[in-house]
């Protein structure tokens, strides 16, 4: 176990859910909300605290698509490529975001861990197509230009913070 890892976030999640095995999804969600992914160090730690095997915790973390074992950015863009969005040209939006942020299909997160760009099969916002979300906030009727503007605004907000 990494001695330099700060387990206070993990301890808070465990405490809030009374170290209940039945709350493993809620515990993992709370941890991911803070770190934007599930660090490898948490698995043996949680295993000892709640008496559940690391393998079982890992299987929960890998079963649900919302959990990530890879670091993600502070701002997670999810570009819809479902039928409605695709036919309304979501791919040029994805390509613009990747270009603006220096990403591609393999590298989805910027080195500074500020931005992650992913594709999803459907956001459930077909009437707003093409759509994308940033940290689960829907941005409808997107264009490549609007996507670039959104990135620029987020970068400016970070620089002024």
N, CA and C of each residue as an Amber inpcrd file, in Angstrom:
protein
   483
   0.8430000  -1.1820000   0.0000000   0.0000000   0.0000000   0.0000000
   0.8850000   1.2420000   0.0000000   0.5250000   2.2430000  -0.7940000
   1.2900000   3.4830000  -0.9100000   1.1230000   4.3060000   0.3640000
   2.2220000   4.5150000   1.0540000   2.1770000   5.2610000   2.3190000
   1.9580000   6.7580000   2.0960000   2.2200000   7.2540000   0.8820000
   2.0540000   8.6750000   0.5890000   0.6380000   9.0320000   0.1620000
  -0.1840000   8.0420000  -0.0890000  -1.5500000   8.2890000  -0.5310000
  -2.3920000   8.7870000   0.6350000  -3.1590000   9.8200000   0.4110000
  -4.0170000  10.3940000   1.4560000  -5.3570000   9.6400000   1.4610000
  -5.5660000   8.8660000   2.4940000  -6.7830000   8.0470000   2.5840000
  -7.9410000   8.7540000   3.2840000  -7.7930000  10.0510000   3.5860000
  -8.8530000  10.7490000   4.3290000 -10.1760000  10.7770000   3.5480000
 -10.1080000  10.8970000   2.2300000 -11.3260000  10.8890000   1.4060000
 -11.9870000   9.5180000   1.4850000 -11.1800000   8.4740000   1.4140000
 -11.6860000   7.0980000   1.4860000 -12.2960000   6.8550000   2.8660000
 -11.5850000   7.2910000   3.9030000 -12.0920000   7.1240000   5.2700000
 -13.4270000   7.8440000   5.4580000 -13.5610000   9.0360000   4.8890000
 -14.8170000   9.7890000   5.0070000 -15.9640000   9.0310000   4.3380000
 -15.6990000   8.4690000   3.1570000 -16.7330000   7.7080000   2.4470000
 -17.1070000   6.4560000   3.2290000 -16.1040000   5.7730000   3.7380000
 -16.3660000   4.5610000   4.5170000 -17.1650000   4.8850000   5.7650000
 -16.7810000   5.9400000   6.4460000 -17.4580000   6.3480000   7.6740000
 -18.9190000   6.7260000   7.4000000 -19.1240000   7.5060000   6.3540000
 -20.4760000   7.9470000   6.0170000 -21.3880000   6.7540000   5.7360000
 -20.8220000   5.7040000   5.1670000 -21.6200000   4.5240000   4.8240000
 -21.4050000   3.3730000   5.8090000 -20.8460000   3.7010000   6.9760000
 -20.6920000   2.7660000   8.1010000 -19.9630000   1.4750000   7.7090000
 -19.0210000   1.5750000   6.7710000 -18.2390000   0.4150000   6.3170000
 -19.1170000  -0.7670000   5.9070000 -20.2980000  -0.4680000   5.4040000
 -21.2390000  -1.5150000   4.9860000 -20.8630000  -2.0450000   3.6000000
 -20.7380000  -3.3540000   3.4730000 -20.4640000  -3.9560000   2.1680000
 -21.5570000  -3.5980000   1.1640000 -22.7840000  -3.5280000   1.6370000
 -23.9100000  -3.2390000   0.7440000 -23.8450000  -1.8260000   0.1630000
 -22.9930000  -0.9840000   0.7180000 -22.8610000   0.3960000   0.2350000
 -21.6440000   0.5790000  -0.6660000 -21.0790000  -0.5130000  -1.1670000
 -19.8340000  -0.4150000  -1.9300000 -19.9630000   0.5150000  -3.1390000
 -21.0870000   0.4850000  -3.8250000 -21.2520000   1.3720000  -4.9900000
 -21.2530000   2.8300000  -4.5430000 -21.9810000   3.1470000  -3.5070000
 -22.0180000   4.5250000  -3.0020000 -20.6450000   4.9730000  -2.5060000
 -19.9240000   4.0800000  -1.8690000 -18.5650000   4.3960000  -1.3840000
 -17.6610000   4.7160000  -2.5750000 -17.6830000   3.8610000  -3.5820000
 -16.8470000   4.0800000  -4.7670000 -17.2510000   5.3590000  -5.5040000
 -18.5500000   5.6310000  -5.5760000 -19.0040000   6.8580000  -6.2330000
 -18.4690000   8.0930000  -5.5110000 -18.5270000   8.0710000  -4.1960000
 -18.0600000   9.2090000  -3.4040000 -16.5500000   9.4270000  -3.5900000
 -15.8090000   8.3480000  -3.6350000 -14.3580000   8.4420000  -3.8380000
 -14.0600000   8.9650000  -5.2420000 -14.7580000   8.4330000  -6.2370000
 -14.5130000   8.8750000  -7.6120000 -14.9080000  10.3370000  -7.7990000
 -15.9490000  10.7680000  -7.1160000 -16.3740000  12.1640000  -7.2280000
 -15.2400000  13.1130000  -6.8420000 -14.4550000  12.7130000  -5.8700000
 -13.3510000  13.5550000  -5.4030000 -12.0940000  13.4330000  -6.2680000
 -11.7250000  12.2040000  -6.6390000 -10.4900000  11.9830000  -7.3920000
 -10.6970000  11.9790000  -8.9050000 -11.9440000  11.8930000  -9.3650000
 -12.3070000  11.7860000 -10.7760000 -11.9410000  10.4210000 -11.3650000
 -11.5260000   9.4960000 -10.5270000 -11.2800000   8.1050000 -10.9090000
 -11.0810000   7.3170000  -9.6140000 -10.8860000   6.0090000  -9.7340000
 -10.6650000   5.1670000  -8.5610000  -9.1890000   4.7620000  -8.5150000
  -8.4070000   5.3990000  -7.6530000  -6.9760000   5.0650000  -7.5630000
  -6.7740000   3.6160000  -7.1190000  -5.7330000   2.9740000  -7.6530000
  -5.4690000   1.5610000  -7.3380000  -5.2250000   1.3440000  -5.8470000
  -4.7260000   2.3590000  -5.1560000  -4.4130000   2.2260000  -3.7280000
  -5.6410000   1.9670000  -2.8590000  -6.8210000   2.3400000  -3.3560000
  -8.0050000   2.2110000  -2.5030000  -8.4990000   0.7800000  -2.3560000
  -8.2040000  -0.0860000  -3.3340000  -8.7950000  -1.4210000  -3.3250000
  -8.3630000  -2.2740000  -2.1270000  -7.0620000  -2.4100000  -1.8440000
  -6.6910000  -3.1920000  -0.6520000  -7.1540000  -2.5130000   0.6410000
  -7.1510000  -1.2030000   0.6500000  -7.5480000  -0.4420000   1.8380000
  -9.0240000  -0.6730000   2.1690000  -9.8880000  -0.5160000   1.1580000
 -11.3210000  -0.7410000   1.3690000 -11.5790000  -2.1910000   1.7350000
 -10.8710000  -3.1020000   1.0840000 -11.0300000  -4.5290000   1.3540000
 -10.8550000  -4.8300000   2.8380000  -9.7870000  -4.2970000   3.4220000
  -9.5260000  -4.5220000   4.8500000 -10.5870000  -3.8770000   5.7310000
 -11.0220000  -2.6770000   5.3510000 -11.9620000  -1.9140000   6.1850000
 -13.3690000  -2.5050000   6.2080000 -13.8220000  -3.0650000   5.0690000
 -15.2060000  -3.5490000   5.0480000 -15.3140000  -5.0700000   4.9630000
 -14.1730000  -5.7460000   4.8900000 -14.2060000  -7.2090000   4.8620000
 -14.7540000  -7.7850000   3.5690000 -14.4530000  -7.1360000   2.4580000
 -14.8700000  -7.6310000   1.1380000 -13.5930000  -7.8340000   0.3290000
 -13.5400000  -8.8770000  -0.4650000 -12.3200000  -9.1640000  -1.2190000
 -12.0200000  -8.0400000  -2.2060000 -10.7330000  -7.8370000  -2.4510000
 -10.3150000  -6.8440000  -3.4540000 -10.9180000  -7.1920000  -4.8060000
 -10.9500000  -8.4760000  -5.1170000 -11.4740000  -8.9220000  -6.4110000
 -12.9410000  -8.5210000  -6.5760000 -13.7100000  -8.6510000  -5.5110000
 -15.1270000  -8.3040000  -5.5950000 -15.2990000  -6.7930000  -5.7600000
 -14.5090000  -6.0050000  -5.0260000 -14.5750000  -4.5490000  -5.1500000
 -14.1720000  -4.1370000  -6.5660000 -13.1040000  -4.7420000  -7.0620000
 -12.6210000  -4.4570000  -8.4070000 -13.6800000  -4.8360000  -9.4460000
 -14.3600000  -5.9540000  -9.2240000 -15.3820000  -6.3810000 -10.1830000
 -16.5410000  -5.3850000 -10.2260000 -16.8950000  -4.8140000  -9.0920000
 -17.9330000  -3.7720000  -9.0650000 -17.4430000  -2.5430000  -9.8360000
 -16.1910000  -2.1550000  -9.5730000 -15.6220000  -0.9570000 -10.2080000
 -15.4850000  -1.1040000 -11.7160000 -15.2890000  -2.3230000 -12.1880000
 -15.1210000  -2.5190000 -13.6320000 -16.4350000  -2.8740000 -14.3330000
 -17.4300000  -3.3070000 -13.5740000 -18.7190000  -3.6580000 -14.1670000
 -19.4820000  -2.4130000 -14.6040000 -19.4860000  -1.3880000 -13.7700000
 -20.2580000  -0.1850000 -14.0500000 -19.4380000   0.7980000 -14.8740000
 -20.0220000   1.2230000 -15.9960000 -19.3110000   2.0850000 -16.9410000
 -18.9500000   3.4470000 -16.3470000 -19.6970000   3.9110000 -15.3540000
 -19.4130000   5.2290000 -14.7770000 -18.1340000   5.2570000 -13.9510000
 -17.6480000   4.1050000 -13.5290000 -16.4040000   4.0780000 -12.7590000
 -15.2200000   4.0410000 -13.7070000 -14.1550000   4.7240000 -13.3140000
 -12.9400000   4.7350000 -14.1200000 -11.7460000   4.3880000 -13.2470000
 -10.8710000   3.5370000 -13.7660000  -9.6320000   3.2060000 -13.0700000
  -8.4740000   4.0600000 -13.5790000  -8.7580000   4.8930000 -14.5700000
  -7.7600000   5.8030000 -15.1270000  -8.0980000   7.2250000 -14.7070000
  -7.0680000   8.0210000 -14.4130000  -7.3370000   9.4160000 -14.0310000
  -8.0990000  10.1540000 -15.1320000  -9.0540000  10.9590000 -14.7080000
  -9.8300000  11.7800000 -15.6400000  -9.6270000  13.2380000 -15.2770000
  -9.9660000  14.0800000 -16.2270000  -9.8110000  15.5080000 -16.0310000
 -10.8600000  16.0920000 -15.1100000 -10.5960000  17.3050000 -14.6830000
 -11.5540000  18.0490000 -13.8610000 -12.8490000  18.2510000 -14.6410000
 -12.7090000  18.4620000 -15.9530000 -13.8670000  18.6380000 -16.8290000
 -13.9420000  17.4460000 -17.7740000 -15.0140000  16.6570000 -17.6460000
 -15.1920000  15.4780000 -18.4890000 -16.2630000  15.7750000 -19.5340000
 -15.8120000  15.8400000 -20.7870000 -16.7050000  16.0360000 -21.9280000
 -17.1520000  14.6610000 -22.3990000 -18.4570000  14.4860000 -22.5490000
 -18.9950000  13.2640000 -23.1330000 -19.7390000  13.6800000 -24.3870000
 -19.1950000  13.2820000 -25.5210000 -19.7930000  13.6250000 -26.8060000
 -20.6780000  12.4640000 -27.2330000 -21.9440000  12.7610000 -27.4680000
 -22.8890000  11.7320000 -27.8790000 -22.6450000  11.3420000 -29.3290000
 -22.6040000  10.0350000 -29.5800000 -22.5220000   9.5380000 -30.9470000
 -23.6510000   8.5490000 -31.2250000 -24.7610000   8.7670000 -30.5320000
 -25.9560000   7.9820000 -30.8210000 -26.5070000   8.3910000 -32.1820000
 -27.5030000   7.6920000 -32.6530000 -28.0220000   7.9180000 -34.0070000
 -28.4100000   9.3720000 -34.2540000 -29.2230000   9.9580000 -33.3850000
 -29.6860000  11.3360000 -33.6040000 -28.5110000  12.3130000 -33.6410000
 -27.5740000  12.1670000 -32.7230000 -26.4180000  13.0690000 -32.6940000
 -25.4890000  12.8130000 -33.8820000 -25.2850000  11.5370000 -34.1920000
 -24.3770000  11.1920000 -35.2900000 -24.8540000  11.7880000 -36.6130000
 -26.1340000  11.6210000 -36.9240000 -26.6400000  12.1400000 -38.1980000
 -26.6570000  13.6640000 -38.2170000 -26.6210000  14.2810000 -37.0310000
 -26.5510000  15.7500000 -36.9520000 -25.1180000  16.2270000 -36.7330000
 -24.1730000  15.3570000 -37.0830000 -22.7470000  15.7150000 -37.1570000
 -22.0530000  15.8910000 -35.8040000 -22.1230000  14.8700000 -34.9560000
 -21.4010000  14.9180000 -33.6730000 -19.9130000  14.6330000 -33.8450000
 -19.5260000  13.8970000 -34.8770000 -18.1120000  13.5310000 -35.0490000
 -17.2170000  14.7590000 -35.2840000 -17.6170000  15.7430000 -36.1040000
 -16.7820000  16.9410000 -36.2160000 -16.6040000  17.6800000 -34.8770000
 -17.5860000  17.5860000 -34.0040000 -17.4890000  18.1940000 -32.6680000
 -16.4230000  17.4520000 -31.8600000 -16.4880000  16.1330000 -31.8890000
 -15.4960000  15.3070000 -31.2020000 -14.0960000  15.6080000 -31.7350000
 -13.9750000  15.6490000 -33.0500000 -12.6670000  15.9160000 -33.6650000
 -12.1320000  17.2890000 -33.2710000 -12.9930000  18.2950000 -33.1890000
 -12.5600000  19.6410000 -32.8060000 -12.0770000  19.6570000 -31.3630000
 -12.8230000  19.0220000 -30.4750000 -12.4040000  18.9650000 -29.0710000
 -11.0420000  18.2940000 -28.9510000 -10.8860000  17.1650000 -29.6060000
  -9.6000000  16.4520000 -29.5570000  -8.4770000  17.3240000 -30.1060000
  -8.7390000  18.0000000 -31.2020000  -7.7310000  18.8680000 -31.8130000
  -7.3710000  20.0250000 -30.8740000  -8.3780000  20.6960000 -30.3240000
  -8.1490000  21.8390000 -29.4310000  -7.3500000  21.4400000 -28.1890000
  -7.5430000  20.2020000 -27.7280000  -6.9300000  19.7590000 -26.4720000
  -5.7300000  18.8390000 -26.6620000  -5.3680000  18.5580000 -27.9140000
  -4.2170000  17.6980000 -28.1800000  -4.4640000  16.2510000 -27.7870000
  -5.6910000  15.7850000 -28.0080000  -6.0720000  14.4190000 -27.6430000
  -6.3970000  13.6140000 -28.9000000  -6.5690000  12.3010000 -28.7080000
  -6.9920000  11.4280000 -29.8010000  -7.7790000  10.2700000 -29.2050000
  -8.0580000   9.2650000 -30.0190000  -8.8450000   8.1190000 -29.5420000
  -8.1670000   7.3310000 -28.4390000  -6.8340000   7.3360000 -28.4140000
  -6.0820000   6.6110000 -27.3870000  -5.8580000   7.4730000 -26.1460000
  -5.4560000   8.6970000 -26.3700000  -5.2000000   9.6290000 -25.2570000
  -6.4460000  10.4880000 -25.0750000  -7.1770000  10.2530000 -23.9800000
  -8.4510000  10.9510000 -23.7970000  -8.3950000  12.0410000 -22.7250000
  -7.2850000  12.1230000 -21.9920000  -7.1590000  13.1050000 -20.9100000
  -5.9000000  13.9280000 -21.1020000  -6.0400000  15.2460000 -20.8940000
  -4.8840000  16.1280000 -21.0300000  -3.8800000  15.8520000 -19.9110000
  -2.6030000  16.1420000 -20.1820000  -1.5370000  15.8660000 -19.2160000
  -1.7370000  16.5950000 -17.8900000  -2.3600000  17.7660000 -17.9380000
  -2.5810000  18.5340000 -16.7020000  -3.8280000  18.0690000 -15.9400000
  -4.4580000  16.9980000 -16.4130000  -5.6800000  16.4380000 -15.8140000
  -6.8080000  17.4710000 -15.7150000  -6.8520000  18.3720000 -16.6850000
  -7.9130000  19.3800000 -16.6940000  -9.1060000  18.9190000 -17.5400000
  -8.8360000  18.2290000 -18.6700000  -9.9100000  17.8490000 -19.5870000
  -9.8160000  16.3790000 -19.9940000 -10.9880000  15.7490000 -20.0660000
 -11.1290000  14.4030000 -20.6180000 -12.2210000  14.4850000 -21.6750000
 -11.9990000  13.8200000 -22.8100000 -13.0020000  13.7800000 -23.8780000
 -13.3150000  12.3190000 -24.1750000 -14.5940000  11.9640000 -24.0300000
 -15.0600000  10.5990000 -24.2630000 -16.2400000  10.6370000 -25.2290000
 -16.5020000   9.5010000 -25.8520000 -17.7410000   9.3680000 -26.6180000
 -18.6680000   8.4370000 -25.8420000 -19.9490000   8.6710000 -25.9870000
 -20.9590000   7.8170000 -25.3700000 -21.9910000   7.4480000 -26.4320000
 -22.6530000   6.3380000 -26.2090000 -23.6340000   5.8550000 -27.1820000
 -24.9080000   6.6790000 -27.1940000 -25.2870000   7.2170000 -26.0400000
 -26.4960000   8.0380000 -25.9740000 -26.5080000   8.8140000 -24.6670000
 -26.8710000  10.0730000 -24.7530000 -27.0310000  10.8960000 -23.5560000
 -28.4970000  11.0040000 -23.1400000 -29.3920000  10.4860000 -23.9800000
 -30.8150000  10.5960000 -23.6820000 -31.3420000  11.9990000 -23.9480000
 -30.6500000  12.7310000 -24.7970000 -31.0470000  14.1030000 -25.1260000
 -31.2020000  14.2260000 -26.6440000 -31.8350000  13.2390000 -27.2550000
 -31.9080000  13.1440000 -28.7160000 -32.5670000  14.3730000 -29.3480000
 -33.5390000  14.9450000 -28.6900000 -34.2100000  16.1330000 -29.2190000
 -33.3160000  17.3590000 -29.2280000 -32.1870000  17.2900000 -28.5220000
 -31.2510000  18.4140000 -28.4220000 -30.0160000  18.2030000 -29.2870000
 -30.0460000  17.1760000 -30.1270000 -28.8780000  16.7600000 -30.8990000
 -28.3840000  17.8490000 -31.8490000 -27.0760000  17.8570000 -32.0820000
 -26.0580000  17.0690000 -31.3940000 -25.7620000  17.6560000 -30.0120000
 -25.5710000  16.7680000 -29.0550000 -25.3810000  17.2090000 -27.6740000
 -24.0920000  16.6430000 -27.0960000 -23.6190000  17.3460000 -26.0890000
 -22.5170000  16.8280000 -25.2890000 -22.7680000  17.2590000 -23.8570000
 -22.0820000  16.5960000 -22.9310000 -22.1560000  17.0240000 -21.5370000
 -20.7530000  17.3830000 -21.0730000 -20.7100000  18.2980000 -20.1220000
 -19.4820000  18.5970000 -19.3960000 -19.8440000  18.3910000 -17.9340000
 -19.2250000  17.3740000 -17.3300000 -19.5410000  17.0040000 -15.9440000
 -21.0500000  16.8640000 -15.7450000 -21.6770000  16.1940000 -16.6860000
 -23.0940000  15.8410000 -16.6710000 -24.0480000  17.0030000 -16.9370000
 -23.5440000  18.1910000 -17.2480000 -24.4050000  19.3080000 -17.6650000
 -24.5420000  19.2520000 -19.1790000 -25.7820000  19.1790000 -19.6670000
 -26.0440000  19.0260000 -21.0970000 -25.8530000  20.3600000 -21.8270000
 -25.1520000  20.2730000 -22.9520000 -24.9830000  21.4140000 -23.8640000
 -25.6090000  21.0060000 -25.1950000 -26.7850000  21.5780000 -25.5320000
 -27.5210000  21.1600000 -26.7220000 -27.0710000  21.8800000 -27.9900000
 -27.5510000  21.3760000 -29.1250000 -27.3280000  21.9970000 -30.4380000
 -25.8790000  22.4250000 -30.6120000 -24.9820000  21.5170000 -30.3220000
 -23.5490000  21.8010000 -30.3310000 -23.0230000  21.8760000 -31.7570000
 -21.9840000  22.6730000 -31.9270000 -21.2390000  22.7610000 -33.1860000
 -19.7610000  22.7080000 -32.8210000 -18.8880000  22.4530000 -33.7890000
 -17.4580000  22.4950000 -33.4730000 -17.0300000  23.8520000 -32.9010000
 -17.5980000  24.9250000 -33.4400000 -17.2500000  26.2680000 -32.9630000
 -17.7100000  26.4780000 -31.5190000 -18.9320000  26.0380000 -31.2080000
 -19.4320000  26.1590000 -29.8300000 -18.5930000  25.3230000 -28.8710000
 -18.1460000  24.1560000 -29.3260000 -17.3030000  23.2900000 -28.4880000
 -15.9770000  23.9840000 -28.1810000 -15.3580000  24.6000000 -29.2010000
 -14.1070000  25.3300000 -28.9950000 -14.3080000  26.4880000 -28.0270000
 -15.4120000  27.1850000 -28.1740000 -15.7300000  28.3080000 -27.2920000
 -15.9070000  27.8370000 -25.8450000 -16.5370000  26.6940000 -25.6830000
 -16.7450000  26.1270000 -24.3510000 -15.4090000  25.7840000 -23.6970000
 -14.4980000  25.1740000 -24.4370000 -13.1650000  24.8600000 -23.9150000
 -12.4520000  26.1460000 -23.5070000 -12.5290000  27.1460000 -24.3680000
 -11.8690000  28.4310000 -24.0980000 -12.4120000  29.0610000 -22.8060000
 -13.7350000  29.0450000 -22.6410000 -14.3540000  29.6110000 -21.4250000
 -13.8910000  28.8620000 -20.1730000 -13.8380000  27.5480000 -20.2490000
 -13.4050000  26.7580000 -19.0870000 -11.9400000  27.0340000 -18.7640000
 -11.1030000  27.1580000 -19.7810000  -9.6750000  27.4730000 -19.5530000
  -9.5330000  28.8520000 -18.9130000 -10.2980000  29.8180000 -19.4120000
 -10.2510000  31.1810000 -18.8420000 -10.7100000  31.1710000 -17.3880000
 -11.7680000  30.4270000 -17.1040000 -12.2710000  30.3530000 -15.7250000
 -11.2240000  29.7620000 -14.8050000 -10.4950000  28.7510000 -15.2850000
  -9.4300000  28.1350000 -14.4810000  -8.2760000  29.1050000 -14.2560000
  -7.9350000  29.8560000 -15.2930000  -6.8220000  30.7990000 -15.1790000
  -7.1580000  31.9580000 -14.2450000  -8.4470000  32.2730000 -14.1260000
  -8.8780000  33.3750000 -13.2510000  -9.2230000  32.9090000 -11.8520000
  -9.1840000  31.6020000 -11.6310000  -9.5720000  31.0560000 -10.3170000
  -8.4640000  31.2640000  -9.2790000
